[in-house]
Amino acid sequence: MNAGSTSKAAAWPALPLDAWADTCATLHRWTQVIGKVRLALSPAINHCWHVTLYVTARGLTTSPIPHGERVFEIDFDFVDHRLSIRLSDGRNASFALRPMSVASFYARVSQELAHLDLALTLSRYPCEIPDAIPLDEDETHCAYDAAYAHRYWQVLAQADRVFKQFRSGFLGKCSPVHYFWGAPDLAVTRFSGRVAPVHPGGIPNLPDRVVRDAYSHEVSSCGFWPGGGAAPYPAFYAYAYPEPAGFSSAPVDPQAAFYSNDFKEFILPYDAVREAASPDDTLLAFLQTTYEAAANLGQWDRVQLERAATP
């Protein structure tokens, strides 16, 4: 194996869901606990952009959260495997990420916040998880495989980097590249500027008003998801709302991409990107061609909305 292959394999590691499914489920709920801190204290922004997490050079962060005249942030560190809370007044707290139940994690986070005079009442109920156990009662999900948590962050870091390059080619309204802890997925969304039909809602444990705000205007959205259900493997995805006629049969790249009738979106298995000669180019081709299918079939004003992407 040459040096280039070694570097690519390290940057884009294998992430088979069945090898870390228990850790994935636990970490999903841990991120919900932290996301709900941001939800409780951050000024509301349309499309729930005020609740998301962001990829960092070591894991995930809330970014600064206001608390009176102070600000604080909470970071998952998947290199040293710690959760840290840092305040603008110089105070901080942290604890090791290790196998522990969601209920224990919820209690520890609440305790550390209280010690830092950041006490608040967190929502107990997970979002977008059918038949979910309340977070402060969940003793079922308690796995933490540090090696796979690290791999997951590595994949998020690569996806974040490529998504930001893709995002640079759009002049219209566009979301940040951010991590939604409900699904969970890393996503970036472009908007046509036109109002969309009212979304039907119906997402488990997510109020319809939240979904309808998220899809108040026409979107072309893409992201990365660790997998589950009808796609039991990590994958990149792309969809349009409302979905224009002909979208599901539109030609997209690369060849491994396909339209899923289960999810109503295009799917590109992560392994097709990881194993490609150029993962960046393969992923960018998927992002661009699925966007073009949505924009062309939806008659977006592409001349006004686009520019050359930054290399």
Buried (B, 14 or more C-beta within 10 A) or exposed (E): EEEEEEEBEEBBBBBBBEBBBBBBBBBBBBBBBBBBBBBEBBEEEEBBBBBBBBBBEBBBBBBBBEBEEBBBBBBBBBBEBBBBBBBEEEBEBBBEBEEBBBBBBBBBBBEBBEEBEBEEEBBBBBBBBEEBBEBBEBEEBBBBBBEBBBBBBBBBBBBBBBBBBBBBBBEBBBBBBBBBBBBBBBBBBBBBEEEBEEBEEEBEEBEEEBBBBBBBBBBBBBBBBBBBEEBEBBBBBBBBBBBBEEBBEBEBBBEBBEBBEEBEBBBBBBBBBBBBEEBBBBBBBBBBBBBBBBBBBBEBEBEEBBEEBEE
